[in-house]
Amino acid sequence: MGILFKTHGTFCSGLIQELIQTILPPALESGEKQKTKFGLFVMDDMVEFLGPDLLGPLYVEIAKKIISYCNSQTAAVR
């Protein structure tokens, strides 16, 4: 995902909406370590490679969501 965002970020608006609305919420709410890590990796790639220019107001929301996992009880998620 990161390479796609890095090289073709301007073409990813549909993918971003699908991720935010459909894929990431159940992954992050599942409570499963692997699904949570997947969600965090995708969100990190979004923040790193798309930035505020392409994400707009979602940039701050996604960054806050990532930061909320800093105090996770699961070391692999922190």
PAKE-511971 format. One line per 3 residues: their letters; for each residue x, y, z of N, C-alpha, C, O. Coordinates in nm, 2 decimals, always signed. Atoms other than C-alpha are relative to their C-alpha. Layout:
PAKE-511971
A) X Y Z X Y Z X Y Z X Y Z  ...
This chain:
PAKE-511971
MGI) +0.08 -0.12 +0.00 +0.00 +0.00 +0.00 +0.09 +0.12 +0.00 +0.06 +0.22 -0.07  -0.09 -0.12 -0.01 +0.28 +0.24 +0.09 +0.06 +0.04 -0.13 +0.06 +0.16 -0.17  -0.06 -0.04 +0.13 +0.44 +0.22 -0.25 -0.11 +0.05 -0.10 -0.08 +0.15 -0.17
LFK) +0.11 -0.05 +0.08 +0.10 +0.27 -0.42 -0.03 +0.15 +0.04 -0.04 +0.23 -0.05  +0.02 -0.14 -0.04 +0.04 +0.58 -0.21 +0.11 +0.09 -0.03 +0.09 +0.21 -0.07  -0.11 -0.08 +0.03 +0.39 +0.70 -0.26 +0.01 +0.04 -0.15 +0.04 +0.15 -0.19
THG) -0.02 -0.02 +0.14 +0.40 +0.66 -0.64 -0.13 +0.05 -0.07 -0.11 +0.12 -0.18  +0.12 -0.03 +0.07 +0.03 +0.71 -0.73 -0.10 +0.06 +0.09 -0.22 +0.04 +0.07  +0.09 -0.05 -0.10 -0.12 +0.90 -0.44 -0.12 +0.08 -0.06 -0.23 +0.08 +0.00
TFC) +0.11 -0.08 +0.06 -0.32 +1.14 -0.66 -0.11 -0.08 -0.06 -0.22 -0.03 -0.09  +0.10 +0.09 +0.06 -0.51 +0.84 -0.81 -0.07 -0.09 +0.10 -0.14 -0.17 +0.06  +0.04 +0.09 -0.10 -0.59 +0.68 -0.48 -0.13 +0.05 +0.08 -0.16 -0.01 +0.18
SGL) +0.12 -0.06 -0.08 -0.90 +0.89 -0.37 -0.11 -0.11 +0.03 -0.16 -0.11 +0.14  +0.10 +0.10 -0.02 -1.14 +0.60 -0.42 +0.04 -0.11 +0.09 -0.04 -0.15 +0.18  -0.05 +0.10 -0.09 -0.92 +0.35 -0.25 +0.01 +0.06 +0.15 -0.02 -0.02 +0.24
IQE) -0.01 -0.06 -0.14 -0.87 +0.59 +0.05 -0.14 +0.00 +0.06 -0.15 -0.04 +0.18  +0.14 +0.00 -0.05 -1.25 +0.63 +0.09 -0.04 -0.14 +0.04 -0.11 -0.16 +0.14  +0.04 +0.14 -0.03 -1.30 +0.25 +0.07 +0.07 -0.05 +0.13 +0.01 -0.12 +0.21
LIQ) -0.08 +0.04 -0.12 -1.02 +0.20 +0.33 -0.07 +0.06 +0.13 -0.09 -0.01 +0.23  +0.05 -0.07 -0.12 -1.16 +0.46 +0.57 -0.14 -0.04 +0.04 -0.18 -0.05 +0.15  +0.14 +0.02 -0.03 -1.53 +0.37 +0.54 -0.03 -0.15 +0.02 -0.11 -0.19 +0.10
TIL) +0.04 +0.14 +0.00 -1.52 -0.01 +0.49 +0.10 -0.09 +0.07 +0.06 -0.18 +0.14  -0.10 +0.10 -0.03 -1.19 -0.18 +0.56 +0.06 +0.02 +0.14 +0.07 -0.07 +0.22  -0.07 -0.03 -0.13 -1.02 +0.00 +0.85 -0.08 -0.01 +0.13 -0.03 -0.07 +0.23
PPA) +0.07 +0.01 -0.12 -1.30 +0.03 +1.10 -0.02 -0.14 +0.06 +0.01 -0.16 +0.18  +0.01 +0.14 -0.06 -1.37 -0.35 +1.14 +0.14 -0.05 +0.04 +0.15 -0.13 +0.14  -0.14 +0.05 -0.04 -0.99 -0.42 +1.14 +0.04 +0.06 +0.13 +0.10 -0.02 +0.22
LES) -0.04 -0.06 -0.13 -0.93 -0.17 +1.42 -0.08 -0.04 +0.12 -0.04 -0.04 +0.23  +0.09 +0.03 -0.11 -1.23 -0.26 +1.62 -0.01 -0.15 +0.04 -0.08 -0.19 +0.13  +0.01 +0.15 -0.02 -1.18 -0.64 +1.60 +0.07 -0.04 +0.13 +0.03 -0.14 +0.19
GEK) -0.07 +0.04 -0.12 -0.94 -0.65 +1.90 +0.11 -0.10 -0.03 +0.18 -0.14 +0.06  -0.10 +0.10 +0.04 -0.72 -0.89 +1.70 +0.13 +0.07 -0.03 +0.13 +0.17 -0.10  -0.13 -0.06 +0.02 -0.35 -0.81 +1.71 +0.04 +0.02 -0.15 +0.08 +0.13 -0.19
QKT) -0.05 +0.00 +0.14 -0.28 -0.89 +1.34 -0.09 +0.10 -0.08 -0.03 +0.18 -0.16  +0.09 -0.09 +0.08 -0.59 -0.69 +1.21 +0.03 +0.14 +0.05 +0.03 +0.23 -0.03  -0.03 -0.14 -0.05 -0.50 -0.39 +1.43 +0.13 +0.04 -0.06 +0.14 +0.16 -0.10
KFG) -0.13 -0.03 +0.06 -0.14 -0.40 +1.31 -0.02 +0.04 -0.15 +0.04 +0.13 -0.20  +0.03 -0.03 +0.14 -0.27 -0.41 +0.95 -0.06 +0.14 -0.01 -0.01 +0.22 -0.10  +0.06 -0.13 +0.01 -0.49 -0.11 +1.01 +0.10 +0.12 +0.03 +0.10 +0.22 -0.04
LFV) -0.10 -0.10 -0.04 -0.21 +0.09 +1.18 +0.11 +0.01 -0.11 +0.15 +0.13 -0.14  -0.10 -0.01 +0.10 +0.04 +0.01 +0.90 -0.06 +0.07 -0.12 +0.01 +0.16 -0.18  +0.06 -0.07 +0.11 -0.21 +0.13 +0.63 -0.02 +0.14 +0.04 +0.01 +0.23 -0.05
MDD) +0.02 -0.14 -0.03 -0.29 +0.44 +0.82 +0.13 +0.08 +0.01 +0.14 +0.19 -0.03  -0.13 -0.06 +0.00 +0.08 +0.51 +0.88 +0.05 +0.03 -0.14 +0.10 +0.14 -0.17  -0.03 -0.03 +0.14 +0.14 +0.48 +0.50 -0.08 +0.11 -0.05 -0.02 +0.19 -0.13
MVE) +0.09 -0.11 +0.04 -0.15 +0.71 +0.44 +0.06 +0.14 +0.05 +0.07 +0.23 -0.03  -0.05 -0.12 -0.06 -0.01 +0.98 +0.67 +0.14 +0.03 -0.06 +0.17 +0.15 -0.09  -0.13 -0.02 +0.05 +0.35 +0.93 +0.55 +0.01 +0.04 -0.14 +0.08 +0.14 -0.18
FLG) -0.02 -0.02 +0.14 +0.30 +0.92 +0.18 -0.10 +0.10 -0.07 -0.08 +0.16 -0.17  +0.10 -0.08 +0.06 -0.02 +1.11 +0.11 +0.00 +0.14 +0.06 -0.02 +0.24 +0.00  -0.01 -0.12 -0.07 +0.01 +1.38 +0.37 -0.12 +0.09 +0.01 -0.23 +0.04 -0.04
PDL) +0.11 -0.08 -0.01 -0.22 +1.67 +0.44 -0.05 +0.05 -0.13 -0.17 +0.09 -0.14  +0.04 -0.05 +0.13 -0.23 +1.78 +0.08 -0.11 -0.09 -0.06 -0.21 -0.04 -0.12  +0.09 +0.09 +0.07 -0.41 +1.47 -0.04 -0.11 -0.05 +0.10 -0.22 -0.08 +0.06
LGP) +0.10 +0.05 -0.10 -0.59 +1.36 +0.29 -0.09 +0.11 +0.05 -0.20 +0.09 +0.10  +0.08 -0.11 -0.05 -0.71 +1.71 +0.38 -0.03 -0.02 +0.15 +0.06 -0.05 +0.23  +0.03 +0.01 -0.15 -0.90 +1.70 +0.72 +0.02 -0.14 +0.05 +0.02 -0.16 +0.18
LYV) -0.02 +0.14 -0.05 -0.86 +1.32 +0.74 +0.14 -0.02 +0.05 +0.16 -0.11 +0.13  -0.14 +0.01 -0.04 -0.49 +1.37 +0.79 +0.01 +0.01 +0.16 +0.07 -0.08 +0.22  +0.00 -0.01 -0.14 -0.54 +1.49 +1.15 -0.07 -0.11 +0.07 -0.03 -0.16 +0.17
EIA) +0.08 +0.11 -0.05 -0.81 +1.23 +1.22 +0.08 -0.13 +0.01 +0.09 -0.20 +0.11  -0.08 +0.12 +0.01 -0.58 +0.95 +1.10 +0.12 +0.00 +0.10 +0.15 -0.10 +0.16  -0.12 -0.01 -0.09 -0.28 +1.08 +1.29 -0.04 -0.02 +0.15 +0.03 -0.09 +0.22
KKI) +0.04 +0.02 -0.13 -0.48 +1.10 +1.61 -0.04 -0.14 +0.03 -0.01 -0.19 +0.14  +0.03 +0.14 -0.01 -0.61 +0.75 +1.56 +0.13 -0.09 +0.02 +0.13 -0.17 +0.11  -0.12 +0.07 -0.01 -0.26 +0.62 +1.52 +0.06 +0.03 +0.14 +0.11 -0.07 +0.21
ISY) -0.06 -0.04 -0.13 -0.14 +0.81 +1.83 -0.08 -0.07 +0.12 -0.02 -0.09 +0.22  +0.08 +0.06 -0.10 -0.43 +0.66 +2.03 +0.05 -0.14 +0.04 +0.01 -0.20 +0.15  -0.05 +0.13 -0.03 -0.25 +0.32 +2.01 +0.13 +0.00 +0.07 +0.19 -0.11 +0.09
CNS) -0.13 -0.01 -0.07 +0.07 +0.45 +2.18 +0.00 -0.07 +0.13 +0.10 -0.11 +0.18  +0.00 +0.06 -0.13 -0.05 +0.32 +2.51 -0.07 -0.14 +0.00 -0.13 -0.18 +0.11  +0.06 +0.13 +0.01 -0.18 -0.02 +2.39 +0.06 -0.10 +0.10 +0.18 -0.10 +0.12
QTA) -0.05 +0.10 -0.09 -0.15 -0.31 +2.63 +0.09 -0.10 -0.08 +0.17 -0.17 -0.03  -0.07 +0.09 +0.09 -0.02 -0.51 +2.33 +0.13 +0.06 -0.05 +0.12 +0.16 -0.13  -0.13 -0.06 +0.04 +0.35 -0.44 +2.27 +0.02 +0.01 -0.15 +0.07 +0.11 -0.20
AVR) -0.01 +0.00 +0.15 +0.33 -0.53 +1.90 -0.08 +0.11 -0.07 -0.05 +0.15 -0.18  +0.08 -0.10 +0.05 +0.07 -0.27 +1.85 +0.05 +0.14 +0.03 +0.03 +0.23 -0.05  -0.06 -0.13 -0.04 +0.25 +0.01 +2.03 +0.10 +0.04 -0.10 +0.16 +0.15 -0.09
